[in-house]
């Protein structure tokens, strides 16, 4: 009997991408299935979802509508929905998409092979399994077979902050940290596969608090110091951080450990203390700026990126101008910015929103243009400088070029050859073209 083929579509953050990689390896190892990139060849369709924004959630049902047509054409095609939308909506997904066969949550992906088997061999009609209060999935997920030199690893999941706009605590649950030993074991396996650069993942990654086999409790800075001692890991970065957990002991890591990349994603959401209070962020703008000031004093070359929510209920022109002022002061090198999206179950859902969508769009456009200008200035400042990059592979822009990232997370395109993939090389930055940096190899 031929092995079944599965197709995975992933939306959302890097944690979802990590989960999808684990799901794919799990189905290969446990069920002997084949991962296909051709949706028309698949016997099983898996959708790993995100529910951070309302549009992203609606996007899920639009996608399922397209998959419904495939199911009508192909007997026994299984459709499985996982991730945060599955966790949030559960059985209510079936009210809008009754043809879905399996619904599973971010913490129940390890049950997926058995759920599929039950449908195929036991004639179950629908399976919903979205609840798990622990991180037991990491005890059942297989090692990833990496053929790249850059990898991500989830060190904790969930969030305890309950920001008034955010649905994550309701879909991912409370903060849970993996044990130090489990994390180090997985990292060492990645090193065996040739991984040199590592991204640590978590909803609030810097809120990590785990234990080792001796019972010693590690906070995030202690974990970073432990990981930095792994010789073959040459670069370390982490997302996503919360300002309240970005304490001085983490800042000291930037002083002491060169392996920590000179790049930090630290979401602020707004430049107005009034709006931050309505968002229940728990920090002020002066507190946020003080973190950045300390980091720059230690790492003058560090690049900062952030998240911004535009048009949060109650945001007036003064509040928005304060956000623009903050952006000018910090001089961000990247950002994720979105118009506020009302999410069911959150406290902000009940706030009165008198801002027109047109006004929100204008504010977002203005903010994004300022960020683009800053990115362009940062990029131009690199022309003529010499940088060390880790070569990742062929450029997506043009397959005649290769690309890699600097220590500040900037992508550089250059003429090279296949023999340098996975190696650190020196480049001289030569020019900026269509918002892309280019360089030449030098010895």
C-alpha positions as CSV (number, residue, x, y, z in Angstrom):
1,X,0.0,0.0,0.0
2,X,1.4,3.4,-1.0
3,X,2.2,5.9,1.8
4,X,-0.2,8.7,2.3
5,X,0.9,12.2,1.4
6,X,0.3,15.3,3.6
7,X,0.4,19.0,2.8
8,X,0.9,21.7,5.5
9,X,-0.1,25.4,5.2
10,X,1.2,27.6,8.1
11,X,0.1,31.1,9.1
12,X,1.4,33.2,11.9
13,X,4.6,33.5,13.9
14,X,7.8,31.6,14.0
15,X,6.4,29.4,16.8
16,X,3.8,28.2,14.3
17,X,6.5,27.5,11.8
18,X,8.4,25.5,14.4
19,X,5.2,23.5,15.3
20,X,4.6,22.8,11.6
21,X,8.1,21.4,11.2
22,X,7.6,19.2,14.2
23,X,4.2,18.0,12.8
24,X,5.8,17.1,9.5
25,X,8.6,15.1,11.1
26,X,6.0,13.4,13.4
27,X,3.9,12.2,10.6
28,X,6.9,10.9,8.7
29,X,8.3,9.0,11.7
30,X,5.1,7.7,13.3
31,X,2.9,7.1,10.3
32,X,5.4,6.8,7.5
33,X,3.7,9.6,5.6
34,X,5.3,11.7,2.8
35,X,5.4,15.5,3.0
36,X,4.3,17.0,-0.3
37,X,4.4,20.6,-1.5
38,X,1.8,19.8,-4.2
39,X,-1.6,20.2,-2.6
40,X,-3.3,18.2,-5.4
41,X,-1.2,15.1,-4.5
42,X,-2.1,15.2,-0.8
43,X,-4.4,12.8,1.1
44,X,-4.2,14.9,4.2
45,X,-4.4,18.7,4.4
46,X,-3.2,20.4,7.6
47,X,-3.8,24.1,8.3
48,X,-1.8,25.6,11.2
49,X,-3.5,28.8,12.1
50,X,-3.0,32.1,13.9
51,X,-5.7,34.2,15.6
52,X,-3.8,37.4,16.6
53,X,-5.8,39.5,14.2
54,X,-9.4,39.1,13.1
55,X,-8.4,39.2,9.4
56,X,-6.0,36.3,9.9
57,X,-8.9,34.3,11.5
58,X,-11.3,35.0,8.6
59,X,-8.5,34.1,6.3
60,X,-8.6,30.6,7.8
61,X,-12.2,30.1,6.7
62,X,-11.6,31.5,3.2
63,X,-8.8,28.9,2.9
64,X,-11.1,26.1,4.2
65,X,-13.6,27.2,1.5
66,X,-11.0,26.5,-1.2
67,X,-10.1,23.2,0.4
68,X,-13.8,22.2,0.4
69,X,-13.7,22.1,-3.4
70,X,-10.7,19.7,-3.3
71,X,-12.5,17.5,-0.9
72,X,-15.5,17.2,-3.2
73,X,-13.2,16.0,-6.0
74,X,-11.1,13.5,-3.9
75,X,-12.6,10.7,-1.9
76,X,-11.2,10.3,1.7
77,X,-9.3,13.6,1.7
78,X,-8.8,14.6,5.3
79,X,-8.8,18.2,6.4
80,X,-7.2,19.1,9.8
81,X,-7.2,22.5,11.4
82,X,-4.7,23.3,14.2
83,X,-3.1,26.3,15.9
84,X,-4.6,29.2,17.8
85,X,-7.9,29.5,15.8
86,X,-8.5,25.8,16.5
87,X,-7.8,26.3,20.2
88,X,-10.1,29.4,20.3
89,X,-13.0,28.2,18.3
90,X,-13.0,24.4,18.8
91,X,-16.2,22.7,17.7
92,X,-17.5,26.0,16.4
93,X,-15.2,25.6,13.4
94,X,-17.6,22.8,12.3
95,X,-20.5,25.3,12.2
96,X,-18.8,27.2,9.4
97,X,-16.8,24.3,7.9
98,X,-18.6,21.0,8.7
99,X,-16.3,19.2,6.3
100,X,-13.3,19.6,8.6
101,X,-12.3,16.2,10.1
102,X,-9.8,17.0,12.8
103,X,-9.4,20.0,15.1
104,X,-6.3,20.2,17.3
105,X,-4.5,22.8,19.4
106,X,-0.9,24.1,19.6
107,X,-0.3,21.8,22.7
108,X,-1.9,18.7,21.2
109,X,0.1,18.3,17.9
110,X,1.7,15.1,19.3
111,X,-1.7,13.4,19.2
112,X,-2.0,14.0,15.4
113,X,-0.8,10.6,14.1
114,X,-3.2,8.8,16.4
115,X,-6.1,11.1,15.5
116,X,-5.6,10.5,11.8
117,X,-5.4,6.7,12.4
118,X,-8.7,6.8,14.3
119,X,-10.4,8.5,11.4
120,X,-8.9,6.2,8.8
121,X,-9.1,2.8,10.6
122,X,-11.8,3.2,13.3
123,X,-14.3,5.1,11.2
124,X,-14.5,8.1,13.6
125,X,-16.3,10.9,11.9
126,X,-14.9,14.0,13.7
127,X,-12.1,14.4,16.2
128,X,-11.5,17.5,18.4
129,X,-8.6,17.6,20.8
130,X,-7.5,21.1,21.7
131,X,-6.8,21.0,25.4
132,X,-3.6,20.2,27.3
133,X,-2.4,22.0,30.4
134,X,1.3,20.9,30.1
135,X,4.1,21.0,27.5
136,X,4.1,17.2,27.3
137,X,4.1,17.5,23.5
138,X,7.9,18.1,23.6
139,X,8.3,14.6,25.2
140,X,6.7,13.0,22.1
141,X,7.9,15.1,19.2
142,X,10.8,13.7,17.1
143,X,14.1,15.4,16.4
144,X,14.1,17.7,13.4
145,X,16.4,16.7,10.5
146,X,17.8,20.1,9.6
147,X,19.7,20.6,6.4
148,X,20.2,24.3,7.1
149,X,22.6,26.1,9.4
150,X,20.0,28.2,11.1
151,X,17.3,26.8,13.4
152,X,14.6,27.9,15.9
153,X,13.6,26.2,19.2
154,X,10.6,26.9,21.4
155,X,11.7,27.3,25.0
156,X,8.4,28.3,26.5
157,X,4.8,28.8,25.5
158,X,1.8,30.8,26.7
159,X,1.4,34.3,28.3
160,X,0.4,35.6,31.8
161,X,0.2,39.3,30.8
162,X,-3.4,39.5,29.5
163,X,-2.9,42.7,27.5
164,X,-6.3,44.0,26.8
165,X,-6.0,43.5,23.0
166,X,-4.4,40.1,23.0
167,X,-6.0,36.7,22.6
168,X,-2.8,34.6,23.1
169,X,-3.4,33.8,26.8
170,X,-6.8,32.3,25.8
171,X,-5.4,30.3,22.9
172,X,-2.0,29.3,24.1
173,X,-2.7,29.3,27.8
174,X,-0.5,30.4,30.7
175,X,3.2,30.6,30.6
176,X,4.9,27.2,30.7
177,X,8.7,26.7,30.4
178,X,10.5,23.7,29.1
179,X,13.2,22.2,31.3
180,X,16.8,23.3,30.8
181,X,17.9,19.7,30.1
182,X,15.3,19.3,27.3
183,X,16.3,22.5,25.7
184,X,20.0,21.7,25.8
185,X,19.4,18.2,24.5
186,X,17.4,19.5,21.5
187,X,20.1,22.2,20.8
188,X,22.9,19.7,20.8
189,X,20.9,17.5,18.3
190,X,20.6,20.6,16.1
191,X,24.4,21.2,16.4
192,X,24.9,17.6,15.2
193,X,23.0,18.6,12.1
194,X,25.3,21.5,11.5
195,X,23.2,24.4,13.0
196,X,25.3,27.5,13.9
197,X,22.7,30.2,14.5
198,X,19.8,29.7,16.9
199,X,16.6,31.6,17.5
200,X,14.9,31.0,20.9
201,X,11.1,31.2,20.7
202,X,8.3,32.1,23.2
203,X,5.3,34.3,23.4
204,X,7.2,36.1,26.2
205,X,10.6,34.4,25.7
206,X,12.3,36.5,28.3
207,X,9.8,35.4,30.9
208,X,11.4,31.9,30.8
209,X,11.8,30.1,34.1
210,X,12.8,26.5,34.0
211,X,14.6,23.9,36.0
212,X,17.5,21.5,35.3
213,X,17.8,17.9,36.5
214,X,19.3,19.0,39.8
215,X,16.3,21.2,40.6
216,X,18.1,24.4,40.0
217,X,15.9,27.2,38.7
218,X,17.0,29.2,35.6
219,X,15.7,32.5,34.5
220,X,16.2,33.7,30.9
221,X,19.6,35.3,31.3
222,X,20.9,32.2,33.0
223,X,19.6,30.0,30.1
224,X,21.3,32.3,27.6
225,X,24.6,32.0,29.4
226,X,24.2,28.2,29.5
227,X,23.4,28.0,25.7
228,X,26.3,30.3,24.9
229,X,28.8,27.8,26.2
230,X,27.8,25.3,23.4
231,X,30.9,25.8,21.2
232,X,29.3,25.3,17.8
233,X,26.5,27.7,18.3
234,X,28.0,30.9,17.1
235,X,25.0,33.2,17.1
236,X,21.9,33.5,19.3
237,X,18.8,35.7,19.1
238,X,15.3,35.5,20.6
239,X,11.7,36.5,20.1
240,X,9.3,37.8,21.3
241,X,10.2,39.8,24.3
242,X,8.1,41.8,26.8
243,X,9.6,45.1,28.2
244,X,8.5,44.2,31.8
245,X,10.7,41.1,31.7
246,X,13.7,42.8,30.0
247,X,15.7,43.2,33.3
248,X,19.2,44.3,33.8
249,X,20.5,40.7,34.0
250,X,19.5,40.2,30.4
251,X,21.1,43.5,29.4
252,X,24.3,42.3,31.1
253,X,24.3,39.3,28.7
254,X,24.7,41.7,25.8
255,X,27.8,43.0,27.6
256,X,29.3,39.7,28.4
257,X,28.4,37.4,25.5
258,X,29.4,38.3,21.9
259,X,27.3,35.4,20.5
260,X,24.1,37.3,21.3
261,X,23.3,39.0,18.1
262,X,23.2,42.8,18.0
263,X,19.5,42.8,17.2
264,X,16.5,42.9,19.5
265,X,12.8,42.7,18.8
266,X,11.1,44.5,21.7
267,X,7.4,45.3,21.2
268,X,6.2,48.6,22.6
269,X,2.8,48.8,20.8
270,X,2.2,52.6,21.4
271,X,4.2,55.7,22.3
272,X,1.5,57.0,24.6
273,X,1.4,56.1,28.3
274,X,-2.4,56.6,28.2
275,X,-2.8,54.0,25.5
276,X,-0.3,51.7,27.1
277,X,-2.5,51.8,30.3
278,X,-5.6,51.0,28.3
279,X,-3.7,48.2,26.6
280,X,-2.7,46.9,30.1
281,X,0.9,46.6,29.0
282,X,2.2,47.4,32.5
283,X,5.1,49.6,31.4
284,X,5.6,53.2,30.5
285,X,7.4,54.9,27.6
286,X,10.2,56.1,29.9
287,X,10.7,52.6,31.2
288,X,10.9,51.3,27.6
289,X,13.3,54.0,26.5
290,X,15.5,53.3,29.5
291,X,16.0,49.7,28.4
292,X,17.0,50.9,24.9
293,X,19.4,53.5,26.4
294,X,21.1,50.8,28.5
295,X,21.5,48.5,25.5
296,X,22.9,51.1,23.2
297,X,25.5,52.1,25.9
298,X,26.7,48.5,25.8
299,X,26.1,47.7,22.1
300,X,26.2,51.0,20.1
301,X,25.6,49.0,16.9
302,X,22.5,47.2,18.2
303,X,19.4,47.4,15.9
304,X,15.9,47.5,17.5
305,X,12.7,46.4,16.0
306,X,9.2,46.6,17.5
307,X,5.4,46.1,17.2
308,X,2.9,48.9,16.9
309,X,-0.9,48.8,17.1
310,X,-2.5,51.7,15.4
311,X,-6.0,53.0,16.1
312,X,-6.5,51.3,19.5
313,X,-9.8,52.5,21.1
314,X,-9.2,56.0,22.6
315,X,-6.1,56.8,20.5
316,X,-6.4,60.5,19.5
317,X,-4.0,62.6,17.4
318,X,-1.8,63.5,20.4
319,X,-1.4,59.8,21.3
320,X,-0.5,58.9,17.7
321,X,2.0,61.8,17.5
322,X,3.6,60.5,20.7
323,X,4.1,57.1,18.9
324,X,5.6,58.9,15.9
325,X,7.9,60.8,18.3
326,X,9.0,57.6,20.0
327,X,9.8,56.0,16.6
328,X,11.9,59.1,15.7
329,X,13.8,58.9,19.0
330,X,14.5,55.2,19.0
331,X,15.3,55.0,15.3
332,X,13.9,51.5,14.7
333,X,15.4,49.3,12.0
334,X,12.3,47.2,11.5
335,X,8.7,46.9,12.8
336,X,5.5,45.0,12.5
337,X,2.6,47.5,12.5
338,X,-1.1,46.8,12.2
339,X,-4.5,48.5,12.6
340,X,-6.1,47.4,15.9
341,X,-8.2,44.3,15.5
342,X,-11.0,43.6,18.0
343,X,-10.7,40.2,19.4
344,X,-13.5,38.3,21.2
345,X,-12.8,37.4,24.9
346,X,-10.3,40.3,25.4
347,X,-11.0,43.3,27.6
348,X,-10.5,45.8,24.8
349,X,-13.4,44.1,23.0
350,X,-15.7,46.1,25.2
351,X,-14.0,49.5,24.7
352,X,-15.8,52.1,22.6
353,X,-14.0,52.7,19.3
354,X,-14.8,56.1,17.7
355,X,-11.9,56.2,15.3
356,X,-12.9,55.8,11.6
357,X,-11.1,53.0,9.7
358,X,-10.0,55.6,7.1
359,X,-8.2,57.6,9.8
360,X,-6.6,54.4,11.1
361,X,-5.3,53.7,7.6
362,X,-3.9,57.1,7.2
363,X,-2.1,56.8,10.6
364,X,-0.7,53.4,9.7
365,X,0.5,54.6,6.3
366,X,2.3,57.6,8.0
367,X,3.9,55.3,10.6
368,X,5.1,52.7,8.1
369,X,6.6,55.4,5.9
370,X,8.6,56.8,8.8
371,X,9.9,53.3,9.6
372,X,10.8,52.7,6.0
373,X,12.8,55.9,6.0
374,X,14.7,54.8,9.1
375,X,15.4,51.4,7.6
376,X,16.7,53.0,4.5
377,X,19.0,55.3,6.5
378,X,20.3,52.3,8.5
379,X,21.0,50.4,5.3
380,X,22.7,53.3,3.6
381,X,25.0,53.8,6.6
382,X,26.3,50.2,6.0
383,X,27.6,51.0,2.5
384,X,31.4,50.8,2.6
385,X,31.5,48.9,5.8
386,X,32.9,45.4,6.2
387,X,30.6,42.8,7.7
388,X,30.7,39.1,8.7
389,X,27.7,37.1,7.5
390,X,26.5,33.5,7.8
391,X,25.7,32.4,4.3
392,X,22.2,30.9,4.2
393,X,21.8,29.9,0.5
394,X,20.6,31.2,-2.8
395,X,18.9,34.6,-2.9
396,X,15.2,34.6,-3.3
397,X,15.6,37.8,-5.3
398,X,17.9,36.3,-8.0
399,X,19.3,32.7,-8.0
400,X,22.6,34.0,-9.4
401,X,23.1,35.6,-6.0
402,X,23.6,34.2,-2.5
403,X,22.6,35.8,0.8
404,X,23.4,35.9,4.4
405,X,22.8,37.9,7.6
406,X,25.0,40.3,9.5
407,X,25.3,40.2,13.3
408,X,22.6,43.0,13.2
409,X,20.2,40.7,11.3
410,X,20.6,42.6,8.0
411,X,20.3,40.5,4.8
412,X,23.1,41.0,2.3
413,X,23.1,39.7,-1.3
414,X,26.3,38.8,-3.1
415,X,27.9,36.8,-5.9
416,X,29.3,33.5,-4.5
417,X,29.2,29.8,-4.9
418,X,27.6,26.8,-3.3
419,X,30.7,25.8,-1.4
420,X,30.3,28.7,1.1
421,X,26.8,27.9,2.2
422,X,26.8,27.5,6.0
423,X,30.1,29.3,6.4
424,X,30.9,32.7,7.9
425,X,32.5,35.0,5.4
426,X,33.6,38.6,5.2
427,X,31.8,41.0,2.9
428,X,32.3,44.6,2.0
429,X,28.9,46.3,1.5
430,X,28.9,48.0,-1.9
431,X,25.4,49.4,-2.6
432,X,21.7,49.5,-1.8
433,X,19.3,48.6,-4.6
434,X,15.5,48.3,-4.3
435,X,15.8,48.3,-0.5
436,X,18.3,45.4,-0.7
437,X,21.9,45.5,0.4
438,X,24.7,44.1,-1.8
439,X,28.2,43.2,-1.0
440,X,31.4,41.7,-2.3
441,X,33.6,38.9,-0.7
442,X,36.9,40.1,0.6
443,X,39.7,38.3,2.4
